[in-house]
């Protein structure tokens, strides 16, 4: 804990719960305490100085609220507590809020998810191999892997303590939800905002803010993302202002401009080589998603991508060998390179189908949720299908925008399995999460279809066995249908060039009476008490 000796009146408090060692919060805690804010850093159960066994978030519904009760009873606390943190430190906040603790006043949640199954461990039903295995290894918690593998389906008897999906009504605080278009939890951040904003309790509905930049998981402070460098305006230099307005208003009852901020602040990505191109700017909206037209871009037999339904033609097939996987190149990753990367190294493989639009005659914007509707079959009882969306530059680079995956046994829901009948055609929707992007004039929209993105996701063995029980690998012959009846397509949220948005130059006025963050101090001042 970081508290000033000269502290005389009960005050709003900051709480940060972490699995990464609370000692790493020293500078932040000192800085906040220097400005009058008592700050508590706590190791999560089973981590570092904390007793017990690390259950990987499953005790957050009780551990977080218990800590809030203790803080509220201290003489230096006014009983109103703000939580803060990103990634794992943000996940703990979501789960704590689901218990509806009355001491919780507001939250600042960065790059996190309220649903570990859907956005962290099993997106599209497929195990997120590299991120989960490497993160647990770094935590010394790989003992939980067999348990995760044994619960591949999204059933509430196991996953209820690490999901807010059925408990939004128990959330009763405002929150700032911050994410990135290339983050590992992009859709989780959006879903968290929507859950608080529209399905939360009276203290949450209509009081949350969503900020999404062109960032990777750790990229909010830099213009370079993956192989591209965005303009300097892409760096987050404003969310801290919003943070201080929120905590002053909701923990100290000091009126600020927090409620006047637009509900949604999002960055529209575009051509980084042309300074005159539309986009590469912040926009603001009152809700998400913004109004759009769902536009179908149909996959054609000649490898093109068009807005016209294809004529009758033969399906396209490829062989998927799980021992020769398509490698991960960029995207929403944690331990491997993340962000926009050129996909040409994998697009020339025989197990990747590529569809490219004609040169665009004018800029084309897609902002909102994206999905691919495919008609597919396989000779195996199970397989995966992956979809990538890219921007083809004039020099041939195929720069990744977003992607998605579906484990076919989960094509009718992740709560149960339905194995494939060999040769049967299935209509499936593959979720590519969300983005905001403008293809510039002269660019091309591209879609890549395959069956693996490894090592981000586990290589599906094409068998009927579960992850934990599988011992064999089969070669799958997978087929994509692109005729007039089975019209496989990409569904983009098309934004009209005339769409009205909140003015691009909007900015809040500053309140002079709020307590703001000062400069970091690297020596512990004498007037601090630490515990």
C-alpha positions in Angstrom: 0.0 0.0 0.0 1.1 3.5 -0.7 -0.3 6.2 1.6 1.0 9.7 2.5 1.7 10.4 6.1 0.2 13.8 5.8 -3.1 12.2 4.7 -5.9 13.6 7.0 -9.3 12.9 5.3 -10.8 9.7 3.9 -10.2 9.6 0.1 -11.0 7.5 -3.0 -8.6 4.6 -3.4 -7.0 2.8 -6.3 -6.8 -1.1 -6.3 -4.7 -3.1 -8.7 -4.7 -6.9 -8.5 -2.0 -8.6 -10.4 -0.5 -12.1 -11.1 2.8 -10.4 -12.0 4.2 -9.4 -8.6 2.8 -6.3 -6.8 6.3 -5.0 -6.2 6.3 -3.9 -9.9 3.7 -1.3 -9.0 6.1 0.6 -6.8 6.6 3.7 -9.0 2.9 3.9 -10.0 1.8 3.6 -6.4 4.2 6.2 -5.1 3.2 8.6 -7.8 -0.5 8.3 -7.2 0.0 8.5 -3.4 2.0 11.6 -3.9 -1.0 13.2 -5.5 -3.2 12.2 -2.6 -4.6 8.9 -3.9 -4.1 5.9 -1.5 -3.1 3.0 -3.7 -3.3 -0.8 -3.0 -1.4 -3.4 -5.1 -2.2 -7.0 -4.4 -0.9 -10.3 -5.6 -3.6 -12.6 -6.8 -4.2 -15.9 -5.0 -1.2 -18.2 -5.2 1.0 -15.6 -6.8 4.3 -14.2 -5.2 3.5 -13.1 -1.7 -0.1 -14.3 -1.8 -1.0 -17.6 -0.2 -3.1 -20.4 -1.7 -3.1 -22.0 -5.2 -3.2 -20.1 -8.4 -6.5 -21.1 -10.0 -6.0 -18.8 -13.0 -8.8 -16.3 -12.4 -11.4 -18.7 -11.1 -11.5 -17.1 -7.6 -11.7 -13.5 -8.8 -15.4 -13.4 -8.1 -14.7 -13.7 -4.4 -11.1 -12.5 -3.9 -11.5 -9.1 -5.6 -14.7 -8.2 -3.6 -13.1 -9.4 -0.3 -10.2 -7.0 -0.9 -12.6 -4.2 -1.6 -14.4 -4.8 1.7 -11.1 -4.6 3.6 -10.0 -1.4 1.9 -13.4 0.3 2.5 -13.0 -0.3 6.2 -9.7 1.5 6.5 -9.5 5.0 8.0 -7.9 6.5 4.9 -10.6 5.2 2.6 -13.9 6.9 1.8 -15.3 3.6 0.8 -15.2 4.3 -3.0 -12.6 2.3 -4.8 -11.5 2.5 -8.5 -9.7 -0.5 -10.1 -7.0 -0.2 -12.7 -5.0 -2.3 -15.0 -4.6 -4.1 -18.3 -4.5 -7.6 -19.7 -4.6 -10.0 -16.8 -5.0 -7.0 -14.5 -8.1 -6.0 -16.6 -9.6 -9.5 -16.6 -9.6 -9.5 -12.8 -11.5 -6.2 -12.9 -14.3 -7.7 -15.1 -14.7 -10.7 -12.9 -14.7 -8.6 -9.7 -17.4 -6.3 -11.2 -19.6 -9.4 -11.8 -20.0 -9.9 -8.0 -21.5 -6.4 -7.7 -19.4 -5.3 -4.7 -20.9 -2.0 -3.3 -17.4 -0.6 -2.6 -16.5 -0.6 -6.3 -16.9 2.9 -7.8 -15.4 2.7 -11.4 -12.9 0.8 -13.5 -10.1 1.5 -16.0 -9.8 -1.7 -18.1 -7.2 -2.0 -20.7 -6.8 -4.8 -23.4 -8.8 -7.4 -21.5 -11.8 -9.7 -21.9 -14.8 -10.5 -19.7 -15.0 -14.0 -21.3 -11.9 -16.2 -21.0 -13.3 -19.0 -23.1 -14.4 -17.0 -26.2 -11.6 -14.5 -26.5 -8.6 -16.0 -24.7 -8.6 -19.8 -24.7 -11.0 -21.1 -27.4 -11.8 -18.5 -30.0 -14.1 -20.2 -32.6 -13.9 -23.4 -30.5 -10.2 -24.0 -31.3 -7.5 -23.9 -28.5 -5.3 -20.8 -28.6 -2.1 -22.9 -28.2 0.8 -20.5 -28.2 -0.6 -17.7 -26.0 -2.1 -20.0 -23.4 0.7 -22.5 -23.1 3.4 -19.9 -23.0 1.6 -17.6 -20.6 0.9 -20.5 -18.2 4.5 -21.6 -18.5 5.7 -18.2 -17.5 3.3 -18.2 -14.6 4.4 -21.7 -13.5 0.8 -22.8 -13.8 0.9 -25.4 -16.6 -0.7 -27.9 -14.2 -4.0 -26.4 -15.2 -3.6 -27.3 -18.9 -5.2 -30.8 -18.6 -8.2 -29.2 -16.9 -8.6 -26.7 -19.7 -8.3 -29.4 -22.3 -10.9 -31.5 -20.5 -13.4 -28.6 -20.8 -13.2 -27.8 -24.5 -16.9 -26.8 -24.7 -18.3 -23.6 -23.3 -20.4 -25.1 -20.5 -21.4 -23.0 -17.5 -20.6 -25.7 -14.9 -16.9 -25.0 -15.6 -16.6 -21.6 -17.2 -19.1 -19.6 -15.3 -16.6 -18.1 -12.9 -14.5 -16.7 -15.7 -17.3 -15.2 -17.8 -19.6 -12.2 -17.3 -21.8 -13.2 -20.2 -24.8 -14.2 -18.1 -24.1 -11.7 -15.3 -24.1 -8.2 -16.9 -27.0 -7.2 -14.8 -24.8 -7.5 -11.7 -22.4 -4.9 -13.0 -23.2 -1.5 -11.5 -20.2 0.8 -12.2 -19.0 2.9 -15.1 -15.8 1.8 -16.9 -13.4 2.8 -19.5 -12.7 -0.1 -21.9 -9.5 0.3 -23.9 -8.4 -2.1 -26.7 -6.6 -2.3 -30.0 -7.6 -3.6 -33.5 -4.6 -6.0 -33.3 -4.9 -6.9 -29.7 -5.4 -10.5 -28.5 -8.7 -9.5 -26.9 -10.2 -7.0 -29.4 -13.7 -8.5 -29.4 -13.6 -9.0 -25.7 -13.0 -5.3 -25.1 -15.9 -4.4 -27.3 -18.2 -7.0 -25.8 -17.2 -5.8 -22.3 -18.2 -2.2 -23.2 -21.5 -3.4 -24.8 -22.3 -5.6 -21.8 -21.8 -2.7 -19.3 -23.4 -0.1 -21.5 -26.6 -1.9 -22.5 -27.1 -4.9 -20.2 -25.5 -3.7 -16.9 -27.3 -2.6 -13.7 -28.5 0.9 -13.1 -25.0 2.1 -12.1 -23.5 0.9 -15.4 -26.0 1.4 -18.2 -25.0 4.3 -20.4 -21.9 5.2 -18.4 -19.1 3.3 -20.1 -16.6 4.5 -22.6 -14.9 2.5 -25.4 -11.5 3.4 -26.9 -9.9 1.3 -29.7 -6.7 2.3 -31.5 -4.7 0.6 -34.2 -2.7 -1.2 -31.5 -1.3 -4.6 -30.6 -1.5 -5.8 -27.1 1.3 -3.6 -25.9 1.3 -1.0 -28.7 -0.8 1.9 -27.4 2.4 4.0 -26.8 4.0 3.6 -30.2 3.1 4.4 -33.8 4.7 1.2 -35.2 2.4 -1.8 -35.3 3.8 -4.9 -36.9 5.4 -4.0 -40.2 3.5 -0.7 -40.5 4.0 2.7 -38.9 0.9 4.7 -38.4 0.9 8.5 -38.0 1.9 10.0 -34.6 -1.8 10.7 -33.9 -2.4 7.0 -33.4 -0.5 7.0 -30.0 -2.8 7.1 -27.0 -2.1 10.4 -25.3 -5.6 11.2 -24.1 -7.1 8.2 -22.2 -5.4 9.2 -19.0 -7.3 12.5 -19.1 -10.5 10.5 -19.3 -9.3 8.2 -16.5 -8.7 11.1 -14.1 -12.1 12.6 -14.9 -13.8 9.3 -14.2 -12.1 8.6 -10.8 -12.6 12.2 -9.6 -16.3 12.1 -10.4 -17.1 8.6 -9.1 -14.8 8.3 -6.1 -14.6 11.9 -5.0 -17.9 13.4 -6.2 -16.1 16.1 -8.1 -18.1 17.0 -11.2 -16.1 16.6 -14.4 -16.6 16.2 -18.2 -16.6 12.4 -18.1 -20.2 12.0 -19.0 -19.9 14.4 -21.9 -17.2 12.3 -23.7 -18.7 10.3 -26.6 -19.3 6.7 -25.7 -17.0 5.4 -28.4 -13.6 6.7 -29.6 -12.1 4.6 -32.4 -9.2 4.9 -34.8 -9.9 4.3 -38.5 -6.8 2.7 -40.1 -5.8 3.3 -43.7 -3.0 3.7 -46.1 0.2 4.6 -44.2 2.1 5.5 -47.4 -0.2 8.3 -48.5 -0.7 11.2 -46.2 -3.6 12.4 -48.2 -5.5 9.2 -47.9 -8.8 9.2 -46.0 -8.6 7.7 -42.5 -5.8 7.3 -40.1 -7.8 9.5 -37.7 -9.8 9.3 -34.5 -13.6 9.3 -34.8 -16.3 9.4 -32.2 -19.7 7.8 -31.9 -22.5 7.5 -29.4 -22.7 3.7 -29.6 -21.2 0.6 -31.3 -21.4 -0.6 -33.9 -21.9 2.5 -35.9 -24.6 2.4 -38.7 -23.4 0.4 -41.7 -24.6 -1.7 -44.6 -23.7 -5.4 -44.6 -22.0 -5.9 -48.0 -21.4 -9.4 -49.3 -18.1 -9.9 -51.3 -18.5 -13.2 -53.0 -15.6 -15.6 -53.6 -15.3 -16.5 -57.3 -13.9 -19.5 -59.1 -11.3 -17.3 -60.9 -9.8 -16.2 -57.6 -11.5 -12.8 -57.6 -13.7 -11.2 -54.9 -16.8 -9.4 -56.2 -20.1 -8.1 -55.0 -22.0 -10.2 -57.5 -23.2 -13.8 -56.8 -21.0 -16.3 -58.6 -22.3 -18.4 -61.5 -22.5 -22.2 -61.2 -19.0 -23.6 -61.0 -17.1 -26.4 -59.5 -16.0 -26.2 -55.8 -12.4 -25.6 -54.8 -10.5 -28.1 -52.7 -7.2 -28.3 -50.9 -5.4 -30.8 -48.6 -4.9 -29.9 -45.0 -2.1 -31.8 -43.4 -1.8 -31.0 -39.6 1.8 -32.0 -39.6 2.6 -29.2 -42.2 0.6 -26.3 -40.7 0.2 -22.8 -42.2 2.4 -20.7 -39.9 1.1 -17.7 -38.0 2.3 -14.4 -39.5 1.2 -11.4 -37.4 -2.3 -10.6 -36.1 -3.5 -10.7 -32.6 -0.7 -12.4 -30.8 1.1 -12.2 -27.5 4.4 -14.1 -27.6 4.9 -14.1 -31.4 5.1 -11.0 -33.7 1.8 -9.2 -33.7 0.1 -6.6 -35.8 -0.2 -6.1 -39.6 2.2 -8.3 -41.4 2.6 -9.2 -45.1 0.8 -12.6 -45.8 2.5 -13.3 -49.1 4.8 -16.0 -47.6 1.8 -18.2 -46.9 -0.5 -17.2 -49.8 1.5 -19.1 -52.3 0.9 -22.4 -50.4 -1.3 -25.1 -52.0 -3.4 -25.3 -48.9 -4.4 -21.6 -48.9 -7.2 -20.3 -51.3 -6.8 -16.6 -52.2 -9.5 -14.3 -53.5 -8.7 -10.7 -54.5 -10.9 -7.8 -55.6 -10.3 -5.7 -58.6 -8.4 -2.4 -58.1 -10.7 -0.1 -56.1 -11.8 3.0 -57.9 -12.4 4.9 -54.7 -11.7 4.5 -51.0 -13.7 1.8 -49.3 -14.4 1.7 -45.6 -15.5 -1.2 -43.4 -16.1 -0.4 -39.7 -17.7 -2.8 -37.4 -18.1 -6.6 -36.9 -16.8 -8.8 -39.8 -17.6 -12.4 -40.6 -17.2 -14.9 -43.5 -20.1 -17.0 -44.5 -18.7 -20.2 -46.1 -20.2 -23.4 -47.5 -17.7 -26.2 -46.8 -17.3 -29.9 -46.5 -14.5 -32.4 -45.5 -13.8 -36.1 -45.7 -13.0 -36.0 -41.9 -15.3 -35.8 -38.8 -13.7 -32.6 -37.8 -11.4 -29.9 -39.2 -10.8 -26.2 -39.0 -11.4 -23.3 -41.4 -9.6 -20.0 -41.1 -10.2 -16.7 -42.8 -7.9 -13.7 -43.2 -8.7 -10.2 -44.5 -5.9 -8.2 -46.0 -5.2 -5.0 -47.9 -3.1 -5.5 -51.1 -0.7 -2.6 -51.6 0.4 -1.5 -55.1 3.8 -3.2 -54.5 2.1 -6.5 -53.9 2.2 -6.7 -50.1 -0.8 -8.3 -48.6 -1.1 -6.7 -45.2 -3.2 -8.4 -42.5 -6.2 -6.5 -41.1 -8.0 -9.2 -39.1 -8.7 -13.0 -39.1 -10.8 -15.7 -37.6 -11.1 -19.5 -37.1 -13.8 -22.1 -36.6 -13.4 -25.6 -35.3 -16.1 -27.4 -37.3 -17.3 -29.6 -34.5 -18.5 -26.3 -32.9 -20.3 -25.0 -36.0 -23.6 -24.9 -34.2 -22.3 -23.5 -30.9 -19.3 -23.8 -28.6 -21.3 -25.4 -25.8 -21.5 -28.8 -27.6 -20.0 -30.9 -30.4 -21.6 -31.9 -33.7 -19.1 -33.9 -35.8 -19.1 -33.6 -39.6 -20.6 -36.1 -41.9 -18.0 -36.7 -44.7 -19.1 -35.0 -47.9 -22.0 -33.1 -46.3 -22.1 -29.4 -47.2 -22.2 -27.1 -44.1 -23.0 -23.4 -44.0 -20.9 -21.7 -41.3 -20.2 -18.2 -40.2 -16.6 -17.5 -39.1 -16.2 -14.5 -36.8 -13.3 -12.2 -37.7 -14.1 -10.0 -34.7 -14.2 -6.2 -35.6 -12.1 -3.6 -37.2 -12.2 -0.1 -38.7 -10.3 0.2 -42.0 -10.3 2.2 -45.3 -8.8 0.6 -48.4 -7.4 3.5 -50.4 -8.1 4.1 -54.1 -6.0 1.6 -56.2 -5.9 -1.0 -53.4 -7.4 -4.5 -53.4 -9.4 -6.3 -50.8 -8.2 -9.9 -50.3 -9.5 -13.0 -48.4 -7.4 -16.0 -47.6 -9.1 -19.3 -46.8 -7.2 -22.2 -45.1 -7.4 -24.6 -42.2 -4.7 -23.5 -39.7 -3.0 -20.6 -38.1 -0.2 -22.3 -36.2 1.2 -21.9 -33.5 -1.4 -19.3 -32.6 -4.0 -22.1 -32.7 -3.7 -25.8 -32.2 -3.3 -27.9 -35.3 -6.6 -29.7 -35.6 -5.8 -33.4 -36.0 -9.0 -34.0 -38.1 -10.2 -36.7 -35.8 -13.3 -37.1 -33.6 -11.2 -37.1 -30.4 -10.9 -34.3 -27.9 -7.6 -32.4 -27.4 -6.7 -34.3 -24.3 -7.4 -37.7 -25.8 -6.1 -37.4 -29.4 -3.1 -39.5 -30.4 -3.4 -39.5 -34.2 -3.4 -37.1 -37.1 -5.4 -37.4 -40.3 -5.0 -35.6 -43.6 -8.2 -33.7 -44.5 -9.4 -33.0 -48.0 -11.4 -29.8 -47.4 -13.7 -28.2 -50.0 -15.1 -24.7 -50.4 -18.3 -24.2 -52.4 -18.7 -21.0 -54.5 -21.7 -21.6 -56.8 -25.0 -19.6 -57.0 -26.7 -21.8 -54.3 -23.7 -22.1 -52.0 -22.4 -18.5 -52.3 -19.4 -18.3 -50.0 -18.7 -14.7 -49.1 -17.1 -12.1 -46.9 -19.6 -9.9 -45.1 -18.2 -6.4 -44.5 -19.9 -3.5 -42.5 -19.7 -1.0 -45.4 -19.6 2.7 -44.4 -21.0 5.2 -46.9 -18.7 8.1 -47.7 -21.6 10.3 -46.6 -22.0 8.7 -43.2 -22.5 11.3 -40.5 -20.2 10.9 -37.5 -19.5 13.0 -34.4 -17.1 15.7 -35.4 -13.5 14.4 -35.8 -12.0 17.3 -33.9 -14.0 16.9 -30.7 -12.2 17.2 -27.4 -13.4 17.7 -23.9 -12.7 20.8 -21.8 -10.4 20.3 -18.9 -11.5 20.7 -15.3 -8.9 22.5 -13.2 -10.1 21.1 -9.8 -9.4 17.4 -10.6 -6.4 15.7 -9.0 -4.1 14.6 -11.8 -1.0 12.5 -12.1 2.3 14.1 -11.4 5.8 13.2 -12.5 7.2 9.8 -11.5 9.7 9.8 -8.7 12.4 7.1 -8.5 13.2 7.6 -4.8 10.8 6.8 -2.1 9.9 10.1 -0.4 10.0 10.3 3.4 6.3 11.1 3.8 5.2 7.7 2.4 4.1 4.7 4.4 4.5 1.4 2.6 3.3 -2.0 3.8 
